[in-house]
Amino acid sequence: MAPRLIITGSTGYIGARLVAIARERGFDVVELGRRPGAAWRIGDEPAASDLEGAVGLVHLAHSWATPPEAAEEENINISGTLKLAEAAKAAGVPRFVFASSTSSRKEALNIYGRTKFRIEEHLAASEAAPIVRIARIGLVYGGPRTAMYGLMAKLAALSPILPMIGLSRKVQPIHLDEVAAGLLALATGENRPLQTFVLAQENPISFAAWLRILRRAQGKGNLHFIPVPLMAALLACRVTKLLPLIPTVDPERVLGLAGAAPMESSESLKLLKLNLSDPATALAGEFGQTHEEPSRREAQALLRYLGTRPTEAQLQRLCEGLQREGLSPLGLSPALIRHPGLLAFFEPPANRMQHRLARALYLADLASEPERHSGRKAGFFGAISTIAGDVLLFPLRALLAGRYR
């Protein structure tokens, strides 16, 4: 008989993936609240028959209906989670996993973080404490481009210049599949010496670096930021609620980012036997790319633009040089890769060594040199034609050169 696992919040971003992985591994998954004839929602008393015989319960559900100004005793997330945990303990469920967040802090700027912290405190003081395991989850990415991950991916790809808050704040990305694996280990594995586990990368990175990873994984170029003060961002959130045709931005998201701070995760990951993947590599795979593919395509375009028919040796030298100089990938558009001659419009008219495209073209020239044949020198009219072309292109280059800066 398959082991029984109960999951709340099973239709959410994390919950849906956890259900899929648990079933792949042979568990009989009960989606509490989605089971026919069991219309449970957070705050309800669960039926004992729904809980009995389960090897574990993962609580992901969270209600956003509680008003921000509500008193703690009226917060359904606090009272509902406590009620569910104590019911699980009474029904003999050996493990209750509460999905918390790395924003869980007493002094968190957002209500979500403060609520998660209060739930953790109540669970630790409750009768259910012996079966409780708390999972503080970092910045989740991967899988379907929904929730916060989907929003960040869209913003990062939108433009090479992005107004943003919290650029220096440290974040700890973790792939959706790794979160699901960690939650499953907590809910079904052996008892652990810790009660609180952190599911997040050991080495935090800045939020700015994270957004750049998201952009490059989508085959785009570099990303530049316009720092935005917190108060201005919160004001903009209010404006989005008043204007039609503009997506509403929740101030909770903004405050959560503004108050982000890393948590130590190495011991948790070791105990759960989780070896987290590099976000840049994982995302490149998810967006249908590898590090080699975009680099190679761009290298071919650069060499062809210089009038060279690329050889394997030239491509290898150039790919290695671009990678070594941090210029891979540049984020050239598909049109430029198909028609390299269009790069003439994007070459900078000045400050060439401070420009990414100009530096890449310089490396392409060096990479092609060993196999390049001198050929016939350009005559007088060829030189005049080249000069005239540069003069005519100067205004366009001045306008478009910032695209690959």
LINMOQUI-V589029 format. One record per backbone hydrogen bond with DSSP energy under -1.0 kcal/mol. CO is the residue of the C=O (numbers start at 1). NH is the residue of the N-H. If there is no record, write none. Layout:
# LINMOQUI-V589029
co & nh
CO & NH
CO & NH
This chain:
# LINMOQUI-V589029
co & nh
3 & 28
4 & 55
5 & 30
6 & 58
7 & 32
9 & 12
12 & 16
14 & 18
15 & 19
16 & 20
17 & 21
18 & 22
19 & 23
20 & 24
21 & 25
22 & 27
23 & 26
28 & 5
30 & 7
30 & 32
31 & 34
35 & 38
38 & 40
41 & 44
47 & 50
48 & 52
51 & 54
56 & 6
57 & 97
58 & 8
59 & 99
67 & 70
71 & 74
72 & 75
75 & 79
76 & 80
77 & 81
78 & 82
79 & 83
80 & 84
81 & 85
82 & 86
83 & 87
84 & 88
85 & 89
86 & 90
87 & 91
88 & 93
89 & 92
95 & 57
96 & 133
97 & 59
98 & 135
101 & 104
105 & 108
110 & 114
111 & 115
112 & 116
113 & 117
114 & 118
115 & 119
116 & 120
117 & 121
118 & 122
119 & 123
120 & 124
121 & 125
126 & 129
128 & 131
129 & 132
131 & 96
133 & 98
134 & 197
135 & 100
136 & 199
137 & 102
139 & 174
141 & 176
144 & 146
146 & 150
147 & 151
148 & 152
149 & 153
150 & 154
151 & 155
152 & 156
153 & 157
154 & 158
160 & 224
162 & 226
164 & 228
167 & 208
169 & 207
171 & 205
172 & 139
174 & 141
175 & 179
176 & 180
177 & 181
178 & 182
179 & 183
180 & 184
181 & 185
182 & 186
183 & 187
184 & 188
185 & 189
195 & 134
197 & 136
199 & 138
205 & 171
206 & 210
207 & 211
208 & 212
209 & 213
210 & 214
211 & 215
212 & 216
213 & 217
215 & 220
216 & 219
224 & 162
226 & 164
229 & 233
230 & 234
231 & 235
232 & 236
233 & 237
234 & 238
235 & 239
236 & 240
239 & 242
239 & 243
250 & 253
250 & 254
251 & 255
252 & 256
253 & 257
254 & 258
255 & 259
257 & 260
265 & 269
266 & 270
267 & 271
268 & 272
269 & 274
278 & 282
279 & 283
280 & 284
281 & 285
282 & 286
283 & 287
284 & 289
285 & 288
290 & 294
292 & 296
293 & 297
294 & 298
295 & 299
296 & 300
297 & 301
298 & 302
299 & 303
300 & 304
301 & 305
302 & 306
303 & 308
304 & 307
311 & 315
312 & 316
313 & 317
314 & 318
315 & 319
316 & 320
317 & 321
318 & 322
319 & 323
320 & 324
321 & 325
322 & 327
323 & 326
333 & 337
334 & 338
335 & 339
339 & 342
340 & 343
341 & 344
342 & 345
343 & 346
351 & 354
352 & 355
355 & 359
356 & 360
357 & 361
358 & 362
359 & 363
360 & 364
361 & 365
362 & 366
363 & 367
364 & 368
369 & 372
379 & 383
380 & 384
381 & 385
382 & 386
383 & 387
384 & 388
385 & 389
386 & 390
387 & 391
388 & 392
389 & 393
393 & 397
394 & 398
395 & 399
396 & 400
397 & 401
400 & 403
402 & 405
404 & 357
